[in-house]
Each structure stands twice: as structure tokens, then as C-alpha cells.
Amino acid sequence: MKVDINSDMGEGFGPYSLCDDEALMQVVSSANIACGFHAGDPETMARMVRLAKANGVGVGAHPGLPDRLGFGRREIPSSHDELRQQMLYQLGALTAVAKGEGVPVAHISFHAAMGNMVNRDPVLADLIMDAVRTVDPNLIVFAMPDSVIATAAARAGLKTLLLFLADRAYDAKGKLVARGLPGAVIKQEDALRARVRQFLRHGTVTTIDGATLAMPARSILVHSDTPGSLDLARIVRSEIEASGATIAPASQIVES
């Protein structure tokens, strides 16, 4: 079995960086590169693309809302067309930067509030997916299982790669537990390893209240802004390797 490890990368600006992107790029297989709105700039994007190319990592766009101060986590009232244009602007920017380095953009993964807004509005999701398809019908959409985004991507004829968040608790409906609630973020190494092993062996996850849910994902997401994200990614990678699975970028998994 092939499994992807993806992480949000290049979420800094100018001389500022959020994590050790260079080290993390040696662990993951797909990089979701910030496109300049919630984080990132032309030089940072180019540096991330070059790092990905050097490490055999797949490149993807990570568009967010234009809110650096809030790191793209605060919702901004916007019309459907405004969100569409914001997404296209960022996807276009990274596509051009990557093409300048001879690297294709293989996937798209929405950041924080932008993703939340798209994921609760089927009409907006259809509009966004149609726009993505217009830019590149071969782009892979990263999405949570049974999500509005995944459904809209399928309607648009786009390929999807479903995500599992090993370090986040799920509720009985398969939704992520809000970060501010107790137990929402799994930080203990033993617990994290157990969750990854359960996912790899059984395709399930144990919810915060002890129930067992199916987890039909093929990619594990590591948030680079989580404290200790590099160690987290290394733990995930070691469990995948120990299971006998192959670590591969999104494009290889979707085609397999």
C-alpha cells in the first residue's frame, strides 16, 4: 500500500519562518505551499518548490484568506465570486512559480478558514471546484472523508486524496474536535503511534468518546505550525515504514 505524508509548508514571510521547512521537506512526500495570502511570498514559494524538487516531494497549492495577522484562521465575509478569485489568484501564482522551476503543481489543499467556508457551502464548493478544473483538470483535491469539498470535487470530475489527521481527535460524526477543547490535540508519542498503526492496519480511528470509525484516507496531514511538527512527521513516517507501506506523493497514490 502507498501512503502520503503531507504538510503545509512555506508559511512564513520574508526572513520569518514558522518551522524548519528544510528538515520537514525531507520527511514528507507532498508539500502544501502557502501562496502569499495567509503566508508566503514569491521568494518563499520558489524556495519551497526548489526544496520539494530536490527531495522528490510533490508540490501543491495551499490557498487561504488574505489575513496574515490572523494566519488565515479568521473568516472574512466575502461573496462567492470574491473567494473564487482569491483562490484562482493564489493557485495561479504558485503554478507560475513552480513552472519557472520546471515543477508541476499536482494538488490543492485549502487552508483553515477558506477551507471551512468552502466546506460548509455546497454551492460555493461547486463554484470553486469548477474553477480549479478550468485551471487544471488533473489537479488532485485534498479533502476530509465525507466532506462537502470531496463531494464537489467528484461532481467536477476532479481526483481527490482523503486526509487523516493523526494528531487531532475526531468526534462521533467523524468531524475534528475543536482545538480549544480538552483532548483535541494528541501530543503523546505513544498515543500518536497507536493512532497511526490503527489507521494503517485497520483503516479506522478511535473517536474522543471511544467509538471506532472507518477512516478511508490515504494521506496523513501534519500541520507544520503544530509545536514539534518535525518530530510528529518523523513519528508518522517511522510507523508507515514499519508497517511495510510505501511513502509516496499524492500523484502516485491517486494513479495507483
C-alpha atoms as an extended CHARMM CRD file, in Angstrom:
* protein
*
       256  EXT
         1         1  MET       CA              0.0000000000        0.0000000000        0.0000000000  PROA      1               0.0000000000
         2         2  LYS       CA              1.1140000000        3.5430000000       -0.7550000000  PROA      2               0.0000000000
         3         3  VAL       CA              0.5740000000        6.2940000000        1.8360000000  PROA      3               0.0000000000
         4         4  ASP       CA              1.2370000000       10.0150000000        1.5070000000  PROA      4               0.0000000000
         5         5  ILE       CA              2.5100000000       12.3290000000        4.2490000000  PROA      5               0.0000000000
         6         6  ASN       CA              1.5910000000       15.9380000000        3.5370000000  PROA      6               0.0000000000
         7         7  SER       CA              2.3050000000       19.1440000000        5.3680000000  PROA      7               0.0000000000
         8         8  ASP       CA              1.6380000000       22.8480000000        4.9680000000  PROA      8               0.0000000000
         9         9  MET       CA              4.9420000000       24.4760000000        4.0020000000  PROA      9               0.0000000000
        10        10  GLY       CA              6.4300000000       27.9120000000        3.4730000000  PROA      10              0.0000000000
        11        11  GLU       CA              4.0780000000       29.5110000000        5.9590000000  PROA      11              0.0000000000
        12        12  GLY       CA              6.4160000000       32.3710000000        6.7190000000  PROA      12              0.0000000000
        13        13  PHE       CA              7.1720000000       35.7190000000        5.1410000000  PROA      13              0.0000000000
        14        14  GLY       CA             10.4540000000       37.3800000000        4.2320000000  PROA      14              0.0000000000
        15        15  PRO       CA             13.0100000000       36.4580000000        6.9060000000  PROA      15              0.0000000000
        16        16  TYR       CA             10.3760000000       34.8810000000        9.1530000000  PROA      16              0.0000000000
        17        17  SER       CA              9.6310000000       31.1580000000        9.1390000000  PROA      17              0.0000000000
        18        18  LEU       CA              7.1480000000       29.0330000000       11.0440000000  PROA      18              0.0000000000
        19        19  CYS       CA              9.0460000000       25.7510000000       11.1500000000  PROA      19              0.0000000000
        20        20  ASP       CA             12.1460000000       24.0050000000        9.8320000000  PROA      20              0.0000000000
        21        21  ASP       CA             10.8890000000       23.6600000000        6.2670000000  PROA      21              0.0000000000
        22        22  GLU       CA             14.1910000000       22.2330000000        5.0510000000  PROA      22              0.0000000000
        23        23  ALA       CA             14.1540000000       19.3730000000        7.5520000000  PROA      23              0.0000000000
        24        24  LEU       CA             10.4160000000       18.7460000000        7.2010000000  PROA      24              0.0000000000
        25        25  MET       CA             10.7410000000       18.5400000000        3.4240000000  PROA      25              0.0000000000
        26        26  GLN       CA             13.0000000000       15.5170000000        3.9220000000  PROA      26              0.0000000000
        27        27  VAL       CA             10.2290000000       13.6820000000        5.8050000000  PROA      27              0.0000000000
        28        28  VAL       CA              7.0170000000       14.4020000000        3.8780000000  PROA      28              0.0000000000
        29        29  SER       CA              6.0170000000       13.2820000000        0.3970000000  PROA      29              0.0000000000
        30        30  SER       CA              3.6250000000       16.1380000000       -0.5110000000  PROA      30              0.0000000000
        31        31  ALA       CA              4.0560000000       19.8350000000        0.2960000000  PROA      31              0.0000000000
        32        32  ASN       CA              1.1070000000       22.2400000000        0.5010000000  PROA      32              0.0000000000
        33        33  ILE       CA              2.8280000000       25.5290000000       -0.2540000000  PROA      33              0.0000000000
        34        34  ALA       CA              1.3750000000       28.8090000000        1.0700000000  PROA      34              0.0000000000
        35        35  CYS       CA              0.5740000000       31.0430000000       -1.9000000000  PROA      35              0.0000000000
        36        36  GLY       CA              1.0030000000       34.5390000000       -0.4750000000  PROA      36              0.0000000000
        37        37  PHE       CA             -2.2630000000       35.4820000000        1.2460000000  PROA      37              0.0000000000
        38        38  HSD       CA             -2.2540000000       33.9870000000        4.7530000000  PROA      38              0.0000000000
        39        39  ALA       CA              1.5080000000       33.4000000000        4.4590000000  PROA      39              0.0000000000
        40        40  GLY       CA              4.2480000000       33.0710000000        1.8750000000  PROA      40              0.0000000000
        41        41  ASP       CA              5.7550000000       35.3810000000       -0.7200000000  PROA      41              0.0000000000
        42        42  PRO       CA              7.3750000000       34.9060000000       -4.1480000000  PROA      42              0.0000000000
        43        43  GLU       CA             10.8380000000       34.1070000000       -2.7690000000  PROA      43              0.0000000000
        44        44  THR       CA              9.4890000000       31.7270000000       -0.1300000000  PROA      44              0.0000000000
        45        45  MET       CA              7.3290000000       29.9410000000       -2.6900000000  PROA      45              0.0000000000
        46        46  ALA       CA             10.3060000000       29.4970000000       -5.0160000000  PROA      46              0.0000000000
        47        47  ARG       CA             12.4480000000       28.2030000000       -2.1690000000  PROA      47              0.0000000000
        48        48  MET       CA              9.7820000000       25.6560000000       -1.1960000000  PROA      48              0.0000000000
        49        49  VAL       CA              9.3950000000       24.4810000000       -4.8030000000  PROA      49              0.0000000000
        50        50  ARG       CA             13.1600000000       24.0390000000       -5.1180000000  PROA      50              0.0000000000
        51        51  LEU       CA             13.2960000000       22.1140000000       -1.8480000000  PROA      51              0.0000000000
        52        52  ALA       CA             10.4360000000       19.8940000000       -2.9530000000  PROA      52              0.0000000000
        53        53  LYS       CA             12.1100000000       19.2290000000       -6.2820000000  PROA      53              0.0000000000
        54        54  ALA       CA             15.4130000000       18.3430000000       -4.5900000000  PROA      54              0.0000000000
        55        55  ASN       CA             13.6620000000       15.8990000000       -2.2260000000  PROA      55              0.0000000000
        56        56  GLY       CA             11.2460000000       14.2850000000       -4.6790000000  PROA      56              0.0000000000
        57        57  VAL       CA              8.2550000000       15.8210000000       -2.8850000000  PROA      57              0.0000000000
        58        58  GLY       CA              5.0010000000       16.6090000000       -4.7030000000  PROA      58              0.0000000000
        59        59  VAL       CA              4.0390000000       20.2800000000       -4.9020000000  PROA      59              0.0000000000
        60        60  GLY       CA              0.5740000000       21.5710000000       -4.1060000000  PROA      60              0.0000000000
        61        61  ALA       CA             -1.1150000000       24.9480000000       -3.6600000000  PROA      61              0.0000000000
        62        62  HSD       CA             -2.2880000000       25.9650000000       -0.1880000000  PROA      62              0.0000000000
        63        63  PRO       CA             -4.5450000000       28.9980000000       -0.6890000000  PROA      63              0.0000000000
        64        64  GLY       CA             -6.0290000000       30.8810000000        2.2440000000  PROA      64              0.0000000000
        65        65  LEU       CA             -7.8160000000       34.1020000000        3.0930000000  PROA      65              0.0000000000
        66        66  PRO       CA             -5.9000000000       37.4180000000        2.8250000000  PROA      66              0.0000000000
        67        67  ASP       CA             -5.2900000000       37.7090000000        6.5700000000  PROA      67              0.0000000000
        68        68  ARG       CA             -1.6410000000       37.4930000000        7.6300000000  PROA      68              0.0000000000
        69        69  LEU       CA             -2.3340000000       38.7900000000       11.1340000000  PROA      69              0.0000000000
        70        70  GLY       CA             -4.8740000000       36.0420000000       11.7620000000  PROA      70              0.0000000000
        71        71  PHE       CA             -2.8700000000       33.4420000000        9.8270000000  PROA      71              0.0000000000
        72        72  GLY       CA             -5.8880000000       32.7910000000        7.6400000000  PROA      72              0.0000000000
        73        73  ARG       CA             -7.8590000000       31.3410000000       10.5310000000  PROA      73              0.0000000000
        74        74  ARG       CA            -10.4170000000       34.1390000000       10.8300000000  PROA      74              0.0000000000
        75        75  GLU       CA            -13.3480000000       34.1180000000        8.4640000000  PROA      75              0.0000000000
        76        76  ILE       CA            -13.7760000000       37.2500000000        6.3610000000  PROA      76              0.0000000000
        77        77  PRO       CA            -17.2260000000       37.9870000000        4.9180000000  PROA      77              0.0000000000
        78        78  SER       CA            -16.8290000000       37.5240000000        1.1620000000  PROA      78              0.0000000000
        79        79  SER       CA            -19.0250000000       36.8870000000       -1.8380000000  PROA      79              0.0000000000
        80        80  HSD       CA            -18.7250000000       33.5900000000       -3.6550000000  PROA      80              0.0000000000
        81        81  ASP       CA            -17.0220000000       35.3010000000       -6.5810000000  PROA      81              0.0000000000
        82        82  GLU       CA            -14.5260000000       37.0550000000       -4.2950000000  PROA      82              0.0000000000
        83        83  LEU       CA            -13.4830000000       33.7070000000       -2.8010000000  PROA      83              0.0000000000
        84        84  ARG       CA            -13.2650000000       32.1870000000       -6.2600000000  PROA      84              0.0000000000
        85        85  GLN       CA            -10.9500000000       34.9560000000       -7.4580000000  PROA      85              0.0000000000
        86        86  GLN       CA             -8.8170000000       34.7590000000       -4.3050000000  PROA      86              0.0000000000
        87        87  MET       CA             -8.3410000000       31.0490000000       -4.8340000000  PROA      87              0.0000000000
        88        88  LEU       CA             -7.5360000000       31.4650000000       -8.5350000000  PROA      88              0.0000000000
        89        89  TYR       CA             -5.0640000000       34.2730000000       -7.8150000000  PROA      89              0.0000000000
        90        90  GLN       CA             -3.1000000000       32.1030000000       -5.4140000000  PROA      90              0.0000000000
        91        91  LEU       CA             -3.2660000000       28.9310000000       -7.4970000000  PROA      91              0.0000000000
        92        92  GLY       CA             -2.0790000000       30.9160000000      -10.4960000000  PROA      92              0.0000000000
        93        93  ALA       CA              0.8120000000       32.4410000000       -8.5480000000  PROA      93              0.0000000000
        94        94  LEU       CA              2.1870000000       29.1210000000       -7.3570000000  PROA      94              0.0000000000
        95        95  THR       CA              1.6110000000       27.4900000000      -10.7400000000  PROA      95              0.0000000000
        96        96  ALA       CA              3.7440000000       30.1700000000      -12.4120000000  PROA      96              0.0000000000
        97        97  VAL       CA              6.4890000000       29.9930000000       -9.7820000000  PROA      97              0.0000000000
        98        98  ALA       CA              6.5830000000       26.2020000000       -9.9790000000  PROA      98              0.0000000000
        99        99  LYS       CA              6.6170000000       26.2250000000      -13.7830000000  PROA      99              0.0000000000
       100       100  GLY       CA              9.5980000000       28.5660000000      -13.6010000000  PROA      100             0.0000000000
       101       101  GLU       CA             11.4060000000       25.8120000000      -11.6800000000  PROA      101             0.0000000000
       102       102  GLY       CA             10.2710000000       23.0660000000      -14.0570000000  PROA      102             0.0000000000
       103       103  VAL       CA              7.9530000000       21.5450000000      -11.4490000000  PROA      103             0.0000000000
       104       104  PRO       CA              4.2430000000       20.7440000000      -11.8970000000  PROA      104             0.0000000000
       105       105  VAL       CA              1.6230000000       21.6700000000       -9.2960000000  PROA      105             0.0000000000
       106       106  ALA       CA             -0.0680000000       18.3410000000       -8.5430000000  PROA      106             0.0000000000
       107       107  HSD       CA             -2.6730000000       19.1640000000       -5.9050000000  PROA      107             0.0000000000
       108       108  ILE       CA             -4.5570000000       21.8080000000       -3.9810000000  PROA      108             0.0000000000
       109       109  SER       CA             -5.2680000000       21.8830000000       -0.2420000000  PROA      109             0.0000000000
       110       110  PHE       CA             -7.3360000000       24.7020000000        1.2340000000  PROA      110             0.0000000000
       111       111  HSD       CA             -6.1090000000       26.4950000000        4.3410000000  PROA      111             0.0000000000
       112       112  ALA       CA             -8.0750000000       26.9850000000        7.5570000000  PROA      112             0.0000000000
       113       113  ALA       CA            -10.9370000000       29.4990000000        7.2540000000  PROA      113             0.0000000000
       114       114  MET       CA            -11.0660000000       29.3780000000        3.4550000000  PROA      114             0.0000000000
       115       115  GLY       CA            -11.4290000000       25.6190000000        3.6100000000  PROA      115             0.0000000000
       116       116  ASN       CA            -14.0850000000       25.8590000000        6.3180000000  PROA      116             0.0000000000
       117       117  MET       CA            -16.1200000000       28.3480000000        4.2890000000  PROA      117             0.0000000000
       118       118  VAL       CA            -15.9750000000       26.2320000000        1.1400000000  PROA      118             0.0000000000
       119       119  ASN       CA            -16.6730000000       23.0220000000        3.0350000000  PROA      119             0.0000000000
       120       120  ARG       CA            -19.9940000000       24.1260000000        4.5140000000  PROA      120             0.0000000000
       121       121  ASP       CA            -21.4590000000       25.6450000000        1.3500000000  PROA      121             0.0000000000
       122       122  PRO       CA            -22.1830000000       23.1890000000       -1.4940000000  PROA      122             0.0000000000
       123       123  VAL       CA            -22.9220000000       25.9910000000       -3.9660000000  PROA      123             0.0000000000
       124       124  LEU       CA            -19.6000000000       27.6940000000       -3.1990000000  PROA      124             0.0000000000
       125       125  ALA       CA            -17.7910000000       24.3540000000       -3.2730000000  PROA      125             0.0000000000
       126       126  ASP       CA            -19.1390000000       23.6100000000       -6.7610000000  PROA      126             0.0000000000
       127       127  LEU       CA            -18.0660000000       27.0760000000       -7.9480000000  PROA      127             0.0000000000
       128       128  ILE       CA            -14.5740000000       26.6160000000       -6.5330000000  PROA      128             0.0000000000
       129       129  MET       CA            -14.1360000000       23.1180000000       -7.9470000000  PROA      129             0.0000000000
       130       130  ASP       CA            -15.2860000000       24.2140000000      -11.3900000000  PROA      130             0.0000000000
       131       131  ALA       CA            -12.6600000000       26.9660000000      -11.2470000000  PROA      131             0.0000000000
       132       132  VAL       CA             -9.9640000000       24.5090000000      -10.1920000000  PROA      132             0.0000000000
       133       133  ARG       CA            -10.9140000000       22.2100000000      -13.0650000000  PROA      133             0.0000000000
       134       134  THR       CA            -10.6940000000       25.1260000000      -15.5010000000  PROA      134             0.0000000000
       135       135  VAL       CA             -7.1080000000       25.8230000000      -14.4280000000  PROA      135             0.0000000000
       136       136  ASP       CA             -6.0460000000       22.1640000000      -14.4710000000  PROA      136             0.0000000000
       137       137  PRO       CA             -8.4410000000       19.2060000000      -14.6890000000  PROA      137             0.0000000000
       138       138  ASN       CA             -5.6690000000       16.9190000000      -13.4170000000  PROA      138             0.0000000000
       139       139  LEU       CA             -5.2450000000       18.6770000000      -10.0760000000  PROA      139             0.0000000000
       140       140  ILE       CA             -5.8420000000       16.4510000000       -7.0440000000  PROA      140             0.0000000000
       141       141  VAL       CA             -8.0490000000       17.9540000000       -4.3300000000  PROA      141             0.0000000000
       142       142  PHE       CA             -7.0820000000       17.1740000000       -0.7380000000  PROA      142             0.0000000000
       143       143  ALA       CA            -10.1820000000       16.7460000000        1.4180000000  PROA      143             0.0000000000
       144       144  MET       CA            -11.5560000000       15.1490000000        4.5370000000  PROA      144             0.0000000000
       145       145  PRO       CA            -13.6690000000       11.9870000000        4.1170000000  PROA      145             0.0000000000
       146       146  ASP       CA            -17.4000000000       12.5590000000        3.5210000000  PROA      146             0.0000000000
       147       147  SER       CA            -16.8480000000       16.2970000000        3.1680000000  PROA      147             0.0000000000
       148       148  VAL       CA            -18.6110000000       18.8710000000        1.0080000000  PROA      148             0.0000000000
       149       149  ILE       CA            -15.2830000000       19.5570000000       -0.7160000000  PROA      149             0.0000000000
       150       150  ALA       CA            -14.7460000000       15.8920000000       -1.5810000000  PROA      150             0.0000000000
       151       151  THR       CA            -18.2850000000       15.5930000000       -2.9480000000  PROA      151             0.0000000000
       152       152  ALA       CA            -17.9800000000       18.7760000000       -5.0160000000  PROA      152             0.0000000000
       153       153  ALA       CA            -14.6240000000       17.6680000000       -6.4080000000  PROA      153             0.0000000000
       154       154  ALA       CA            -16.1850000000       14.4020000000       -7.5570000000  PROA      154             0.0000000000
       155       155  ARG       CA            -19.0590000000       16.2770000000       -9.2180000000  PROA      155             0.0000000000
       156       156  ALA       CA            -16.4990000000       18.4000000000      -11.0630000000  PROA      156             0.0000000000
       157       157  GLY       CA            -14.6750000000       15.3050000000      -12.2530000000  PROA      157             0.0000000000
       158       158  LEU       CA            -11.5960000000       16.0560000000      -10.1570000000  PROA      158             0.0000000000
       159       159  LYS       CA             -9.4950000000       13.4440000000       -8.3860000000  PROA      159             0.0000000000
       160       160  THR       CA             -9.3480000000       13.5400000000       -4.5850000000  PROA      160             0.0000000000
       161       161  LEU       CA             -6.9970000000       12.3390000000       -1.8780000000  PROA      161             0.0000000000
       162       162  LEU       CA             -8.6270000000       11.8870000000        1.5090000000  PROA      162             0.0000000000
       163       163  LEU       CA             -6.8360000000       13.0220000000        4.6480000000  PROA      163             0.0000000000
       164       164  PHE       CA             -6.2970000000       11.5930000000        8.1260000000  PROA      164             0.0000000000
       165       165  LEU       CA             -5.1120000000       13.8650000000       10.9350000000  PROA      165             0.0000000000
       166       166  ALA       CA             -3.2190000000       11.6260000000       13.3230000000  PROA      166             0.0000000000
       167       167  ASP       CA             -2.6890000000       14.3340000000       15.9320000000  PROA      167             0.0000000000
       168       168  ARG       CA             -6.3030000000       15.5620000000       16.0920000000  PROA      168             0.0000000000
       169       169  ALA       CA             -9.2510000000       13.9970000000       17.8920000000  PROA      169             0.0000000000
       170       170  TYR       CA            -12.3990000000       13.0660000000       15.9710000000  PROA      170             0.0000000000
       171       171  ASP       CA            -15.9700000000       13.1320000000       17.2540000000  PROA      171             0.0000000000
       172       172  ALA       CA            -18.6560000000       10.5050000000       16.6710000000  PROA      172             0.0000000000
       173       173  LYS       CA            -19.6100000000       12.1050000000       13.3200000000  PROA      173             0.0000000000
       174       174  GLY       CA            -16.0530000000       11.9800000000       12.0280000000  PROA      174             0.0000000000
       175       175  LYS       CA            -15.5060000000       15.7100000000       12.4860000000  PROA      175             0.0000000000
       176       176  LEU       CA            -12.4480000000       17.2130000000       14.1280000000  PROA      176             0.0000000000
       177       177  VAL       CA            -12.8310000000       18.2040000000       17.7730000000  PROA      177             0.0000000000
       178       178  ALA       CA            -12.3160000000       21.9570000000       18.1800000000  PROA      178             0.0000000000
       179       179  ARG       CA             -8.7450000000       22.8000000000       19.1470000000  PROA      179             0.0000000000
       180       180  GLY       CA             -9.7500000000       24.5820000000       22.3380000000  PROA      180             0.0000000000
       181       181  LEU       CA            -11.4350000000       21.5240000000       23.8610000000  PROA      181             0.0000000000
       182       182  PRO       CA             -9.6000000000       19.0590000000       26.1430000000  PROA      182             0.0000000000
       183       183  GLY       CA             -8.0650000000       16.1550000000       24.2390000000  PROA      183             0.0000000000
       184       184  ALA       CA             -8.4790000000       17.8090000000       20.8450000000  PROA      184             0.0000000000
       185       185  VAL       CA             -4.7660000000       17.6560000000       20.0460000000  PROA      185             0.0000000000
       186       186  ILE       CA             -2.8950000000       14.3800000000       20.5890000000  PROA      186             0.0000000000
       187       187  LYS       CA              0.6620000000       15.1540000000       21.6920000000  PROA      187             0.0000000000
       188       188  GLN       CA              1.8330000000       11.9860000000       23.4680000000  PROA      188             0.0000000000
       189       189  GLU       CA              4.1190000000        9.8880000000       21.2720000000  PROA      189             0.0000000000
       190       190  ASP       CA              2.6670000000        6.5310000000       22.3550000000  PROA      190             0.0000000000
       191       191  ALA       CA             -0.8770000000        7.6660000000       21.6260000000  PROA      191             0.0000000000
       192       192  LEU       CA              0.1540000000        9.1230000000       18.2930000000  PROA      192             0.0000000000
       193       193  ARG       CA              1.9470000000        5.9510000000       17.2150000000  PROA      193             0.0000000000
       194       194  ALA       CA             -1.0430000000        3.8510000000       18.2390000000  PROA      194             0.0000000000
       195       195  ARG       CA             -3.3880000000        6.0100000000       16.1460000000  PROA      195             0.0000000000
       196       196  VAL       CA             -1.1600000000        5.7550000000       13.0710000000  PROA      196             0.0000000000
       197       197  ARG       CA             -0.8440000000        1.9600000000       13.4920000000  PROA      197             0.0000000000
       198       198  GLN       CA             -4.6170000000        1.6130000000       13.8480000000  PROA      198             0.0000000000
       199       199  PHE       CA             -5.1470000000        3.6590000000       10.7160000000  PROA      199             0.0000000000
       200       200  LEU       CA             -2.6030000000        1.6650000000        8.7120000000  PROA      200             0.0000000000
       201       201  ARG       CA             -3.6810000000       -1.7850000000        9.8980000000  PROA      201             0.0000000000
       202       202  HSD       CA             -7.4270000000       -1.4110000000       10.1590000000  PROA      202             0.0000000000
       203       203  GLY       CA             -8.3810000000        1.7750000000        8.3130000000  PROA      203             0.0000000000
       204       204  THR       CA            -10.1250000000        3.0930000000       11.4090000000  PROA      204             0.0000000000
       205       205  VAL       CA             -9.7800000000        5.7830000000       14.0720000000  PROA      205             0.0000000000
       206       206  THR       CA            -10.9850000000        5.8030000000       17.6740000000  PROA      206             0.0000000000
       207       207  THR       CA            -13.1190000000        8.8470000000       18.4520000000  PROA      207             0.0000000000
       208       208  ILE       CA            -12.7160000000       11.0490000000       21.5110000000  PROA      208             0.0000000000
       209       209  ASP       CA            -15.5820000000        9.1660000000       23.2010000000  PROA      209             0.0000000000
       210       210  GLY       CA            -14.1990000000        5.7050000000       22.4200000000  PROA      210             0.0000000000
       211       211  ALA       CA            -16.1520000000        4.7330000000       19.3060000000  PROA      211             0.0000000000
       212       212  THR       CA            -14.4790000000        3.2380000000       16.2260000000  PROA      212             0.0000000000
       213       213  LEU       CA            -14.9700000000        4.9170000000       12.8530000000  PROA      213             0.0000000000
       214       214  ALA       CA            -13.8310000000        3.9450000000        9.3660000000  PROA      214             0.0000000000
       215       215  MET       CA            -11.0760000000        6.2260000000        8.0500000000  PROA      215             0.0000000000
       216       216  PRO       CA            -10.8430000000        5.7710000000        4.2530000000  PROA      216             0.0000000000
       217       217  ALA       CA             -7.8540000000        8.0780000000        3.8430000000  PROA      217             0.0000000000
       218       218  ARG       CA             -4.5660000000        7.5970000000        2.0210000000  PROA      218             0.0000000000
       219       219  SER       CA             -2.6910000000       10.6850000000        3.2170000000  PROA      219             0.0000000000
       220       220  ILE       CA             -1.6870000000       11.7530000000        6.7260000000  PROA      220             0.0000000000
       221       221  LEU       CA             -1.6140000000       15.5020000000        7.3160000000  PROA      221             0.0000000000
       222       222  VAL       CA              0.9710000000       17.0610000000        9.6200000000  PROA      222             0.0000000000
       223       223  HSD       CA              0.3460000000       20.7220000000       10.4620000000  PROA      223             0.0000000000
       224       224  SER       CA              3.7150000000       22.4660000000       10.3560000000  PROA      224             0.0000000000
       225       225  ASP       CA              2.5410000000       25.1330000000       12.8270000000  PROA      225             0.0000000000
       226       226  THR       CA              1.9030000000       22.4960000000       15.4980000000  PROA      226             0.0000000000
       227       227  PRO       CA              4.6790000000       22.6310000000       18.1270000000  PROA      227             0.0000000000
       228       228  GLY       CA              7.0330000000       19.7210000000       17.4940000000  PROA      228             0.0000000000
       229       229  SER       CA              5.7300000000       19.1980000000       13.9520000000  PROA      229             0.0000000000
       230       230  LEU       CA              9.0680000000       17.8570000000       12.7100000000  PROA      230             0.0000000000
       231       231  ASP       CA              9.1300000000       15.1670000000       15.4050000000  PROA      231             0.0000000000
       232       232  LEU       CA              5.4710000000       14.4280000000       14.6790000000  PROA      232             0.0000000000
       233       233  ALA       CA              6.2020000000       13.9250000000       10.9800000000  PROA      233             0.0000000000
       234       234  ARG       CA              9.1420000000       11.6630000000       11.7760000000  PROA      234             0.0000000000
       235       235  ILE       CA              6.9500000000        9.5240000000       14.0500000000  PROA      235             0.0000000000
       236       236  VAL       CA              4.3300000000        9.1960000000       11.3310000000  PROA      236             0.0000000000
       237       237  ARG       CA              6.9450000000        8.2800000000        8.7490000000  PROA      237             0.0000000000
       238       238  SER       CA              8.5600000000        5.6860000000       11.0050000000  PROA      238             0.0000000000
       239       239  GLU       CA              5.2130000000        3.9740000000       11.6200000000  PROA      239             0.0000000000
       240       240  ILE       CA              4.4240000000        3.8770000000        7.9140000000  PROA      240             0.0000000000
       241       241  GLU       CA              7.8230000000        2.3860000000        7.1360000000  PROA      241             0.0000000000
       242       242  ALA       CA              7.4960000000       -0.1390000000        9.9750000000  PROA      242             0.0000000000
       243       243  SER       CA              4.1420000000       -1.2670000000        8.5820000000  PROA      243             0.0000000000
       244       244  GLY       CA              5.7130000000       -2.1410000000        5.2340000000  PROA      244             0.0000000000
       245       245  ALA       CA              3.7490000000        0.5200000000        3.3580000000  PROA      245             0.0000000000
       246       246  THR       CA              5.3960000000        2.7550000000        0.7820000000  PROA      246             0.0000000000
       247       247  ILE       CA              5.5520000000        6.5240000000        1.2580000000  PROA      247             0.0000000000
       248       248  ALA       CA              4.6260000000        8.2890000000       -1.9780000000  PROA      248             0.0000000000
       249       249  PRO       CA              3.3880000000       11.6960000000       -3.1680000000  PROA      249             0.0000000000
       250       250  ALA       CA             -0.2680000000       12.2890000000       -3.9590000000  PROA      250             0.0000000000
       251       251  SER       CA              0.1160000000       11.9040000000       -7.7310000000  PROA      251             0.0000000000
       252       252  GLN       CA              1.4570000000        8.3630000000       -7.3520000000  PROA      252             0.0000000000
       253       253  ILE       CA             -1.2450000000        7.3140000000       -4.9040000000  PROA      253             0.0000000000
       254       254  VAL       CA             -4.1960000000        8.5820000000       -6.9100000000  PROA      254             0.0000000000
       255       255  GLU       CA             -2.8640000000        6.8320000000      -10.0090000000  PROA      255             0.0000000000
       256       256  SER       CA             -2.2430000000        3.5410000000       -8.1450000000  PROA      256             0.0000000000
